[in-house]
Amino acid sequence: MARERPNVLNVNFSDFMIELKAGSLKNVGPANKTAEAKLFDVESAQAREFGDKRVKFVFEDDDGNEVQVSLFPEDVRDVMDDVAELEDDSPVFE
């Protein structure tokens, strides 16, 4: 029996305020807003070129929630090194 996995997209905004007026969104307040997005139970992941100097990672769950991240090649290599280290040292890959 297949395990039912809930799909979760968590978005947390900090110091975020907008104004909705006549169908348009407008930034309200200072420009110190931050956001954090988390996507759990990813069903597909891919990497592709993004412009001339970046790699875009696209993660999507089966509900269509999507998170995209673009990184410079040196950051991609750092992530690849982290994964290689996990493969060597972590039970996650056993």
C-alpha positions as CSV (number, residue, x, y, z in Angstrom):
1,M,0.0,0.0,0.0
2,A,1.5,3.4,-1.0
3,R,2.0,5.8,1.8
4,E,-0.1,9.0,1.4
5,R,2.3,12.0,1.6
6,P,1.0,15.4,2.4
7,N,2.3,18.2,0.2
8,V,3.4,21.2,2.1
9,L,4.4,24.6,0.9
10,N,5.4,26.9,3.7
11,V,6.0,30.6,3.1
12,N,6.9,32.9,5.9
13,F,6.9,36.7,5.3
14,S,8.5,39.1,7.8
15,D,7.7,42.8,8.1
16,F,5.4,42.4,5.0
17,M,2.6,44.7,4.2
18,I,0.9,45.4,0.9
19,E,-2.0,47.4,-0.2
20,L,-4.7,46.1,-2.6
21,K,-6.3,49.0,-4.4
22,A,-8.4,48.7,-7.5
23,G,-7.0,45.2,-8.2
24,S,-3.4,46.3,-7.9
25,L,-0.8,45.3,-5.3
26,K,1.3,48.1,-3.9
27,N,4.3,47.9,-1.5
28,V,3.5,49.6,1.8
29,G,6.0,50.5,4.5
30,P,9.8,50.2,4.5
31,A,11.7,48.0,2.2
32,N,13.0,45.7,5.0
33,K,10.8,42.7,4.1
34,T,12.1,39.2,4.1
35,A,10.6,35.9,3.1
36,E,11.4,32.2,3.5
37,A,9.9,29.4,1.4
38,K,10.0,25.7,2.1
39,L,8.7,22.9,-0.1
40,F,8.4,19.5,1.4
41,D,7.6,16.2,-0.4
42,V,9.1,17.3,-3.7
43,E,8.0,15.1,-6.6
44,S,10.3,16.5,-9.3
45,A,13.6,18.3,-9.3
46,Q,15.6,19.6,-12.2
47,A,18.6,21.8,-12.9
48,R,19.0,23.9,-16.1
49,E,20.9,26.9,-17.4
50,F,19.6,30.3,-16.3
51,G,21.0,33.1,-18.4
52,D,24.7,33.1,-19.1
53,K,26.0,32.7,-15.6
54,R,23.6,30.7,-13.4
55,V,22.0,27.4,-12.8
56,K,18.3,27.3,-12.0
57,F,17.0,24.5,-9.8
58,V,13.2,23.9,-10.0
59,F,11.4,21.8,-7.3
60,E,7.8,20.9,-7.6
61,D,5.3,18.8,-5.7
62,D,2.4,16.9,-7.2
63,D,0.0,19.8,-6.3
64,G,1.8,22.1,-8.6
65,N,3.6,24.1,-5.8
66,E,7.0,25.2,-7.1
67,V,10.1,26.7,-5.8
68,Q,12.9,28.0,-8.1
69,V,16.4,28.8,-7.0
70,S,19.1,30.2,-9.2
71,L,22.8,29.9,-8.1
72,F,26.1,30.9,-9.5
73,P,28.3,27.9,-10.5
74,E,30.6,28.2,-7.4
75,D,27.5,27.9,-5.2
76,V,26.3,24.9,-7.1
77,R,29.7,23.3,-6.5
78,D,29.4,24.0,-2.8
79,V,26.0,22.3,-2.7
80,M,27.4,19.3,-4.7
81,D,30.3,19.1,-2.1
82,D,27.7,19.1,0.7
83,V,25.8,16.3,-0.9
84,A,28.9,14.2,-1.5
85,E,29.8,14.6,2.1
86,L,26.4,13.5,3.2
87,E,26.7,10.4,0.9
88,D,29.9,9.5,2.7
89,D,28.9,10.3,6.3
90,S,25.1,10.3,6.7
91,P,22.7,7.4,7.1
92,V,20.3,9.3,4.8
93,F,21.9,7.7,1.7
94,E,22.0,4.1,3.2
